[in-house]
Amino acid sequence: MSDLMPLFPLPTVVLFPNVFLPLHIFEPRYREMVADSLAGDRVIGMVLLRPGWERNYEGRPAVYPVGCSGVITHFEKLADGRYNIILRGLQRFRILEEDHSRSYRLGIVEPLIERDLAADDRAVVRRQREKLEALLVPAIDKSAADPRSSAAMTDEDLVNALAQYLDLEPLEKQALLEKDCLRTRAESLVELLEMKIMIARTPGMSNVAH
């Protein structure tokens, strides 16, 4: 991962490592970003806009400092200059500062290395995976994840795919992305989903939650 990375901020999208994300690029500054990326290492950093971004979207509204880089695996340039691209998530990063030399946003970033898991951590992750698979058979059917192939996915890929594809709030996804290892991300995802299921099943609780 290079120290200087193009940043693509969006209000509702959070990318996770090794998960695919289709994007339609239409703003002139981000068309330039994609063209420059395709001429280089094809890496773009996805970051989430902080609340209140609407007041200054054309400028450089605040973003959360932790994002995820992605490599452009496929692209289509349309006749009017727009792009359809597919990113594959690579690695989490933290923005140290921004570079304002281009029309689009650039970040000076440092990679965030996932904490290694000990044997007992792996056992916990395996139990959390079993809970996720039990909870999410109906939800997986509605998502971009394919339940027929979930058994072949690694624990990390399954947890990250569910964190990205499930219908969670953007801030909930951002909180999951910021977890420093697979165990804490899996545990947090299970807790979040169990809470949502409990609220959905308990009359009146959905109103209290808001």
N, C-alpha and C positions, 0 to 999 in steps of 0.2 A: 504494500500500500504506500503510495507516495505521500509526502508530507503536505502537499498542496493539492486539494481535491475540489472538483466542482460540486456544489451543493444544490440539491433540488428540494426546496421546502414545499410541503403540501399540508393542508389542514386536517386531513383524515387518514393519511396513509403512513403506516409504519412497516418497514422492511426488516426481515429477520434473516440470519445467515442460512444459506443453502435453500432458500425458498424463492420461487419465481414470482415476478410482478410484471404484468403488462401495463404499459403506460402510453397515453396519447399526448404528444408534445405539440403544442400549437402557439404558445407565446413566442414572439421573436427572440427574446433573450435566452430562452431555453432551447429553441432551435439551434441557436449559436452554440450553446453548451453541448448539445448532442453532436453537432458537426465537429467541434473541437475534440470531444471525447472519442469519436470514431476515428479521428486522425491520430489519436494517441493510444492510451492503454485501455480505452473503453470503460473506464471506471467512473461511477457517479456516486456521490454520497446522498442518501435519502435522509431527510430530517423532518421533524414534525414542528409545525408552526405553533407558537404559544397562543392562548386565547387573547383576543383583541387584535389579531392580525389584519382584520378587515379594514382597519383605519389607515393602514399604510402598506397595502399589499403590493402596490407598484414600486415601493421602495425596498427596504430591507427590514421587515418586521422581525421581532424576536423569535428565535427558535430554541427548542430544547438542545442542550449541548451534546447529548448522546444520540448518535444515529448509526446507520448501517450502510456500508459501501455495497455497491452492486456492479457487476460487469454486464455490459450489453451483449447478450448471447445472440439475439436476432434483431434486425431492424428493417423497416420499410420506409423509404422516403417518398412522400406523396408529391404529386405534381405542383401543389401550391407551397411546398416547403415544409409542411408539417411532417412529423415522424410518428410511426408506431414502433415501439421498442419493447423488448422483454429484458428485464434485469434478473440476474440470479444473485441473491444475497451472498456477500463474501464475509465481512468481518465488522464487528462493532467498532466504533471510534468515538473519540471525544474531540469537540472543536476547541482549540486553544485560542484562536483569534481568526478574524476574517480578513481577507485580502479584497480590496475594492478596485482592482485594476481592470476588471472586465464588466460587461453589461450584466452578466449573471453572477451569482454568488460563488465565491471560492473560500474554502476554509483551510487554515493550517491545522492539521489534525494529528492526534496520536492514536495508534491502535489500542483497543482494549482487549486484552487476552483473557479468554475464558479460564476461570480457575479450574485446575485439574481436580478430578474426582477420585477420592479414595474408594476402596472396595465397599465400605459401608454406605458411601454416597451413592454408588451404583445400585446397591440393593434398594435404597430409598427411591431412586428414580424409577426402577423397575416396578415398584409398588404403585407409584404415582401414575405410571403409564397404564397399568391395569385399571386404575380408577378412571382415568381419562377415557379409555376404550369402553368401559362400562357406561359412563355418563353420556358419551357422545355418539353413539350409533346413529340416532336420528339427526343430530346436528351435522355430523360428517357428511351425511347424504346430501345436505343442502349446501355444502361448502365446495370450494375448489379442490379439496382433498378427495382422493379416491379411496373409499373404505376397503376395496378389494386389494389394494396394494399396501395398506397401512402396516400389515404384519411384516412386510419386507423392509420397512423403513427402520433406520436406527432410532434409538430413543431421542437423540438430539434433533434429528430431522422431523420426527413426529411432533414433538413438543413445539418446535419452532413453527412448523406448518399450521398447527392448530392455533397458536397464538396469533398468527397473521391472518388466517382465513376465516376464523370464527367471527361472528357478529358481536364484537366487543367495542366498547367506546375507545376512541383514539388514545385518550389518556391512560386507559387500562392497558392497552397494547404498549404504550411507551414505558409504563412502569415495568412490564414484563421484559422488555428489551434491556432495561437498565440493570436487571439482575445479573450478578457477577458470575453465575455458574448455572449449569443445567439443573442441578438439584433445586436451587431456590426458585428458578423459573418454573419448574414442573410443580413444585409445592404451591407456589402462588397461583398458578393457573387452575389447579384443582380447587383451592380455596375460593377463588373468584367464581368458578362455575357452580360449585356447591351452593354458594350464597345466592347466585342468580336463580338457580332451580328452586331453592327454598322460598325466595320471594315470590316467584311465579306461582308456586303451589299454595301460598298462604293468602287467603282473602284479606284485602286491605293493606298488606305489607308493601305492595308496589307503590301505593300512594304515600306511605310513610317514608319510603326510601327516597322519594323525590322531595 
